Amino acid sequence: MKTLTDPTTRRELLARIDRLSPDSVRRWGTMSIEQMLTHCAEQIRICLGERPCEPMGNALTAAVARFVVFNLPLPTFKNLRTAPELDPARGKMTKPTTFADDRQSLVDLVERLAGLPSDTVFNHPIFGRLDLTEMGKLAHYHIDHHLKQFGE
């Protein structure tokens, strides 16, 4: 599983983000390109502890989710429900600003996440405690999924 902590993987992902434009067309779902960029940035902010998010599930669901995500090959799931804090339709997600600013915010957060000390621990609302390697994998999977949504 690819991770944002790998410099080559991170550069490839950032190049894909850079190729997006305000005219990028979604292949599924309902989010606009700006909403998608904000949604991906908010996921990182939540894990950094900069944005509150209600826990989803319990210790058992966290253990099962962790096993599945980090040990099994995953398809690209489409149209899954997300946390209210990440869902523009439920009105709890931060509002997008401009395409350029929203894209730059995501790039900055990816770089910041990858530059954290290797002993950093995150509290994820679904997966519980994650180390930097796990968080890098999860963030890559999530952003990759949404880049595919917009043809990247």
Rosetta blueprint (number, residue, H / E / L):
1 M L
2 K L
3 T L
4 L L
5 T L
6 D L
7 P H
8 T H
9 T H
10 R H
11 R H
12 E H
13 L H
14 L H
15 A H
16 R H
17 I H
18 D H
19 R H
20 L L
21 S L
22 P L
23 D L
24 S L
25 V L
26 R L
27 R L
28 W L
29 G L
30 T L
31 M L
32 S L
33 I H
34 E H
35 Q H
36 M H
37 L H
38 T H
39 H H
40 C H
41 A H
42 E H
43 Q H
44 I H
45 R H
46 I H
47 C H
48 L L
49 G L
50 E L
51 R L
52 P L
53 C L
54 E L
55 P L
56 M L
57 G L
58 N L
59 A H
60 L H
61 T H
62 A H
63 A H
64 V H
65 A H
66 R H
67 F H
68 V H
69 V H
70 F H
71 N H
72 L L
73 P L
74 L L
75 P L
76 T L
77 F L
78 K L
79 N L
80 L L
81 R L
82 T L
83 A L
84 P H
85 E H
86 L H
87 D L
88 P H
89 A H
90 R H
91 G L
92 K L
93 M L
94 T L
95 K L
96 P L
97 T L
98 T L
99 F H
100 A H
101 D H
102 D H
103 R H
104 Q H
105 S H
106 L H
107 V H
108 D H
109 L H
110 V H
111 E H
112 R H
113 L H
114 A H
115 G L
116 L L
117 P L
118 S L
119 D L
120 T L
121 V E
122 F E
123 N E
124 H E
125 P L
126 I L
127 F L
128 G E
129 R E
130 L E
131 D E
132 L H
133 T H
134 E H
135 M H
136 G H
137 K H
138 L H
139 A H
140 H H
141 Y H
142 H H
143 I H
144 D H
145 H H
146 H H
147 L H
148 K H
149 Q H
150 F L
151 G L
152 E L
